Each structure stands twice: as C-alpha cells, then as structure tokens.
C-alpha cells in the first residue's frame, strides 16, 4: 500500500516538474531535503511530535525552507504534512527516481562481483544488457565477497545469477536429494 501511495505522490510532483522542465532540479532538491529531514533528529522530532498541530508544522517548514527550495517542493512537503506522509519522504524520492528512469527509457541494474569490473567488462555488460532490454542501462556496482566469484545481475525482478556460490548451492541441493 505504501509503495502505491508513494508512487502517486511522486508522480504528481514529477508531472509538475516535467511541465516546468525542472525534473533534474526538483530531483536534486528533493534528494537534499529528504537527506536533511531523515538524518536530522530535530526535524524528525518536529514531524513526530504529538502535540504540534499540523498547521504549526506547516508554518515551521515554511519558515525553514521558504526561499531556500523551490515553491513546488515546499508545497509538496506541505501536502505531505497535511496527509501525515512526511515520514514516507524517502519512499516518494525513490519512486520519483524510478519514474524518471522509466520516462527516459532506462532500466536500473545492480551487478555484484567479488572484485570491481574493469572498464572493458563494465562496458561489455552494459552493451549486452541494453541489447537484451532495449533500454539504456544505469549500472550500480556492488562488491560482495560472499558470492566467491562470477557475476550476479538484478534488473527489476529479473536475476542473472552466474556466481560460484549459486552453483555450490545447486550442487548441495542435488546431493541432498540423492541421499
């Protein structure tokens, strides 16, 4: 349910940003504001304070952010305070990013390896994934010593698991069935 609501709020903001040709600017601002709010105990205590009225919280946020962020981002925060959804701001930011990726015909891929990919390997992996998905691939690399060797790639719900660990796990399952 939260993901659905986060997406609706993010889509509304994205449409405003797109209409004003300010998607990158709003994404950057939303990211900075989200990091500030979610990592600052004083902001969190204001948001969670049971005796501060919604109208007082909105006043405080307006005083703090007016002139420092765009009016649309401030209005977005005020709506979230009104709907008691400000603590979900991280989810809305992630949905905003996903929408931007989708609108730009991109997919986000996570690749896990034991050692970092060199430029040639990275470029070849991106090339092959772009051919398979017919989209531009945004690659995030993660170093994971637990996979022992090989490559693990996740794009959305698709997983390509060519790791040694997965092969060992398959062998273990086969030997358990045989015994």
N, C-alpha and C positions, 0 to 999 in steps of 0.2 A: 504494500500500500504506500509506504514512504517513497519508494522509487517512482511510483506513478505520480504522486503529488510533486516530488522534486522536479520531475521532467516537465510537468505542466507549468510550474513557476519559471523554470529555466527557459522553456520555450517562449513564454510570454516576454521575458526580458530579451531573449535572442531576437525575436521579431522586431522589437523596438530598436535594438542595436543595428540590425540589418537595414531597417528602414532609414536610419540616420547614417548608415555607412560607418559605424563605430564599433564593430564587433571586436576587433583586436583591443581597442582602448577599454571597452567595457569588461572584456575578459581579464585584462591586466588589473584593472581596478577591483573587480570582484575577487580576484585571487588575493590581492594585497589586503583588502578589507576582511576577507574570510580568515586569512592567517592572523591578522591583528586581533580580531574578535575571539577566535577559537584558542589562541595561545596567550591571551591576557586575562589573568584572573579577575581583574577589576571589571572588565567588560562582561565576563561570564557571571560574575556576582550580580551585576545590574540586570542582566537578562533573566536570571533565575530568581531574583529577589521577589518573594511572595507578596510583600506589602507595597511594592512600587506599582502604581497603576500603569496600564497600557499607555495612557495619554502622557504620563510623566516619562516613561521610557522613550516614547517617540520624541518628546521635547529634548531629552538628553542627547539622543542620537542626532537630532537636527543640529543642536548646538555644537556637538563634537565634529560632525562631518560636513556641515554646510560650507561651501566654498572650497573644500578640500577634495571632494569627489564630485562626479557629475550628478546633476539633478535626478537623472533616471535611476542611477544606482542608489542614491539616497531614498528616492520614492520606493524602490524595490525593498530596501531594508525596512521602511516604514510599514509597507504592506505585510512583510513577514512578521513584524512585531504585532501588528493588528491581528493576524491569523495565528499567533503563537507558534510560528515556524522558524524563528531566527536561529534556534539551536540546530536546525537542519541545514544551515547555510552551506556546509561542506558538501552535502549531497547535491544541492542545487548547483554549486560550482562544477562538480563532476559531470552532472547532466548537461550543463551549458557547454562544457568542453566536448562531450560526446556529440551533441547536436552540431557543433562547429566542425568536428571531424566528418560527420556524416554529410553535411551540406557541401563540404569541399571534396567529396568523393574520395575519402581516405578511410583507412582502417588502422587501428592501433594494434601493434603486435608486441608481445613480450617474448624475448628469447633468453633462455637460461643456458649458460655454459659454465665449465669449470674455470676456464681462462678466457680473458677478453678476446673477442673476434678481432682479427686484423682488418684493415680497410677492404682488402680484396674479398675476404669471406663475408663481411657485412654487406658489401655492395652486391655480391652474388646472391645472398639470401634475400635481400630486398627485391632484386630483379625477379627471382623465381616466385616470390610471394605476390608481387604485382601482376605477374602473368596469370597466376592461379586465381586471384581475387578480382582482377580487372579494376584495381583501385590503387591509389598511391598509398604506400605503407609507411607508417610512422613507427619506427622500431625503438623499443626500450630494451636495454640490455641489463641482465641481472647475473651476477656471478654467484653460483651455487655449488659449493664443493660436494654436497650430498649426492649429486647426480653421477658422480665418479668420472664420467666422460660422455661425449656425444652432445646432442643439441635437443632442447625442448622448446617448442614454439607454441604460443597460445594467441589466437586471434578470435575474439568474441568467445563463442562456445566451441570452436574448433581447436583441437590439440594435435600437434605433430610431436610424438614422443620418440625420439631416436637416442635416448640416453642408455648408458650401460646399466644404470640402476633399474630401469624398467625391464630390461632384458633379464637381469638377475631375478627380478620379481616374477616374471613369466616362467622362468625355469623352476623357481621354488613352487609355484602353483602346480606345475606339471608333475614334479616329484611327489608332492603331497597326494595328488590324485592317483598316482601309480602305486603308492604304498598301501 
